[in-house]
Amino acid sequence: MVQQDIITPVEELLRGSSLALSEAADLAPVTLFGHNNAVIILLLAVAAMIIVFFRQIAMSVAGSFVAMFSENRREAFFNDASYNSLAAMTTLLLIPMYAFVLFYCRLGSQTYWIILAAVAALFIYRAAMFSLLQWINGAEQIDEIRKFSASTFILLMSLSLPVFIISYLFPGMDPKVAGIYLAVVASLCLIPYLAIATRKILSIKFSRFFCFLYLCVLEILPIAVVVKLIVS
């Protein structure tokens, strides 16, 4: 009788412990660096592809720097078919890495997958709108703006990656510091791009009202919507 009185509480204790452990496992999945395994697998895959294609990506990023700051050599890069294919591949590789930077810097409360979807949707929307604009008016300047837009975003995403490394090395860093860094990088990349793109739109003899629509619908509004979605 005494043995039964001892065994019964022990069984109940073990049963309660196993239930608690199973609930804890459901609430806290196995993570690495504080992120779920699916995100880590994706990032490792992208990192592996970046290592494999490092030379091509480096050439694409270097070409984007030249396109931004050297108007004389910009046209030569944009007319190079190999650069255009490299730029497309680099953009596809950098999008998930850039989304992870925004997620890791804790600039908003959204999950990584929502941020990735928002960033990818931004690029798809811009590609569709540029195609529509080129269908309406097949001027050569529009194609130049499209290529210049791709190179600018490659530059923006590549310059944003160091903040991820800094945030990882200094986990206690205030997220506002990362936000300020990203805001400065965005300003340095987007302001010259918008100035050059606007000048090219006006050179096609479009009206200033059309130029205003271009800036709102294709440049400012979609970026503002994505930023609002991520930060909120």
Buried (B, 14 or more C-beta within 10 A) or exposed (E): EEEEEEEEEEEEEEEEEEEEEEEEEEEEEEEEEEBBEEBBEBBEEBEEBBEEBEEBBBBBBEBBBBBBEEEEEBEEBBEEEEBBEBBEBBBEBBBBBBBBBBBBBBBBEBEBBBBBBBBBBBBEBBBEBBEEBBEEEEBEBBBBBBBBBBBBBBBBBBBBBEBBEEBEEEEEBEEEBBBEBBEEBBEBBBEBBBEBBBEBBBEBEBEEEBBEEBBEEBBEEBBEBBBEBBEE
